[in-house]
Amino acid sequence: MGKTFITALEVFLPERIVSNQEIEGMISLNDSGIVGGLIGKVFGIQTRRFAGQDTQVSDLAGLAAKKILEKHQKEIDLLIFAAASSDLIEPATANIVQSKLGLHCPAMDIKNACNSVVSAIHVASAFIKAGIYKNILIVSGEKLSMVINFNPRDPVHLLRCASGYSLGDAGAALIVGTEKGSEIVYQRFGTWGQYWPLCTVEGGGSMAFRSPEKYYFEGKTREMKDVFIEKGVPFINECFTEAGWTKDEVDCVITHQVASSIPAVIANGIEIPLEKFTNPFHKYGNTAATSIPLALNDAIEEGRIKKGDKVMVLGLAAGISISVQFIIW
């Protein structure tokens, strides 16, 4: 079957930079225990970006996509919007992005929490290998500032809301196609659905459609970390065996992060040196599906990824799902 490549990558960051101090000042709970500096100590975050109130998810995705379309004069055969966020429940946000970009290709959404973009890359590769499309534009926009609960009911509820205080906003876009670029040489994806209650935004679906208090992010970070290690380590080891790669030959690891400590935990579990992991969490926080494109972009700009390097992309998401992709850059 034909090869598939990532041929372009762009990101968009809102102008507003939000500090931990500002976040701590927004939390409304008497005797909350949120003392100055606690968020930074717990999550290892310093800043995150927040989009303006009138900025839509489709705007964040579209602004990143416009950078690509201006630089690369390619005919787009398919548009995929891939994010945890969305403009509406119906229709697919991809339709809105398509309209804003002035494209006329087919468009659809892929939603898989923080693994939405890596899942879209997997799907796009399959379309291309099947000969259906040649150039697929994947876009993502995450406006997670809208699902942060700054008004927890009590200290117990605060713990469920706490991981939301590291959320941020961003946009990203990339092209997967047949033209030579960064070759995707291996992909594998797994899901352990029994753990879905560990991280949720319940509002908007049939479970809690008209419950305003359910439209906020809640998670059990420690329990999720334990599952990622229990299920992820053997899963990743199997991927190396299947792909025929050794861990020594990996030049850079790009992983989704929910805290700055996650790369060290994963590095220890899979026995790859921590210095091979990117860790831009302190700048952007958890931006869900856009976090991997942001980390890739940072690594490229900093010279940590060069042409010919072997890159492992590790997706970790609520659900729980884990994704591994090996790329020759």
Secondary structure in CASP SS format (residue, H / E / C, confidence):
PFRMAT SS
TARGET T0000
AUTHOR 0000-0000-0000
METHOD secondary structure of the structure
MODEL  1
M C 1.00
G C 1.00
K C 1.00
T E 1.00
F E 1.00
I E 1.00
T E 1.00
A E 1.00
L E 1.00
E E 1.00
V E 1.00
F E 1.00
L C 1.00
P C 1.00
E C 1.00
R E 1.00
I E 1.00
V E 1.00
S E 1.00
N H 1.00
Q H 1.00
E H 1.00
I H 1.00
E H 1.00
G H 1.00
M H 1.00
I C 1.00
S C 1.00
L C 1.00
N C 1.00
D C 1.00
S C 1.00
G C 1.00
I C 1.00
V C 1.00
G C 1.00
G C 1.00
L H 1.00
I H 1.00
G H 1.00
K H 1.00
V H 1.00
F H 1.00
G C 1.00
I C 1.00
Q C 1.00
T E 1.00
R E 1.00
R E 1.00
F E 1.00
A C 1.00
G C 1.00
Q C 1.00
D C 1.00
T C 1.00
Q C 1.00
V H 1.00
S H 1.00
D H 1.00
L H 1.00
A H 1.00
G H 1.00
L H 1.00
A H 1.00
A H 1.00
K H 1.00
K H 1.00
I H 1.00
L H 1.00
E H 1.00
K H 1.00
H C 1.00
Q C 1.00
K C 1.00
E C 1.00
I C 1.00
D C 1.00
L E 1.00
L E 1.00
I E 1.00
F E 1.00
A E 1.00
A C 1.00
A C 1.00
S C 1.00
S C 1.00
D C 1.00
L C 1.00
I C 1.00
E C 1.00
P C 1.00
A C 1.00
T H 1.00
A H 1.00
N H 1.00
I H 1.00
V H 1.00
Q H 1.00
S H 1.00
K H 1.00
L H 1.00
G C 1.00
L C 1.00
H C 1.00
C C 1.00
P C 1.00
A E 1.00
M E 1.00
D E 1.00
I E 1.00
K C 1.00
N C 1.00
A H 1.00
C H 1.00
N H 1.00
S H 1.00
V H 1.00
V H 1.00
S H 1.00
A H 1.00
I H 1.00
H H 1.00
V H 1.00
A H 1.00
S H 1.00
A H 1.00
F H 1.00
I H 1.00
K H 1.00
A C 1.00
G C 1.00
I C 1.00
Y C 1.00
K C 1.00
N E 1.00
I E 1.00
L E 1.00
I E 1.00
V E 1.00
S E 1.00
G E 1.00
E E 1.00
K E 1.00
L H 1.00
S H 1.00
M H 1.00
V H 1.00
I C 1.00
N C 1.00
F C 1.00
N C 1.00
P C 1.00
R C 1.00
D C 1.00
P H 1.00
V H 1.00
H H 1.00
L H 1.00
L H 1.00
R H 1.00
C H 1.00
A H 1.00
S H 1.00
G H 1.00
Y H 1.00
S H 1.00
L E 1.00
G C 1.00
D E 1.00
A E 1.00
G E 1.00
A E 1.00
A E 1.00
L E 1.00
I E 1.00
V E 1.00
G E 1.00
T C 1.00
E C 1.00
K C 1.00
G C 1.00
S E 1.00
E E 1.00
I E 1.00
V E 1.00
Y E 1.00
Q E 1.00
R E 1.00
F E 1.00
G E 1.00
T E 1.00
W C 1.00
G H 1.00
Q H 1.00
Y H 1.00
W H 1.00
P H 1.00
L H 1.00
C E 1.00
T E 1.00
V C 1.00
E C 1.00
G E 1.00
G C 1.00
G C 1.00
S C 1.00
M C 1.00
A E 1.00
F C 1.00
R C 1.00
S C 1.00
P H 1.00
E H 1.00
K H 1.00
Y C 1.00
Y C 1.00
F C 1.00
E E 1.00
G E 1.00
K C 1.00
T H 1.00
R H 1.00
E H 1.00
M H 1.00
K H 1.00
D H 1.00
V H 1.00
F H 1.00
I H 1.00
E H 1.00
K H 1.00
G H 1.00
V H 1.00
P H 1.00
F H 1.00
I H 1.00
N H 1.00
E H 1.00
C H 1.00
F H 1.00
T H 1.00
E H 1.00
A H 1.00
G C 1.00
W C 1.00
T C 1.00
K H 1.00
D H 1.00
E H 1.00
V C 1.00
D C 1.00
C E 1.00
V E 1.00
I E 1.00
T E 1.00
H C 1.00
Q C 1.00
V C 1.00
A C 1.00
S C 1.00
S C 1.00
I H 1.00
P H 1.00
A H 1.00
V H 1.00
I H 1.00
A H 1.00
N H 1.00
G H 1.00
I H 1.00
E C 1.00
I C 1.00
P C 1.00
L H 1.00
E H 1.00
K H 1.00
F E 1.00
T C 1.00
N C 1.00
P C 1.00
F H 1.00
H H 1.00
K H 1.00
Y H 1.00
G C 1.00
N E 1.00
T C 1.00
A H 1.00
A H 1.00
T H 1.00
S H 1.00
I H 1.00
P H 1.00
L H 1.00
A H 1.00
L H 1.00
N H 1.00
D H 1.00
A H 1.00
I H 1.00
E H 1.00
E C 1.00
G C 1.00
R C 1.00
I C 1.00
K C 1.00
K C 1.00
G C 1.00
D C 1.00
K E 1.00
V E 1.00
M E 1.00
V E 1.00
L E 1.00
G E 1.00
L E 1.00
A E 1.00
A C 1.00
G C 1.00
I C 1.00
S E 1.00
I E 1.00
S E 1.00
V E 1.00
Q E 1.00
F E 1.00
I E 1.00
I E 1.00
W C 1.00
END
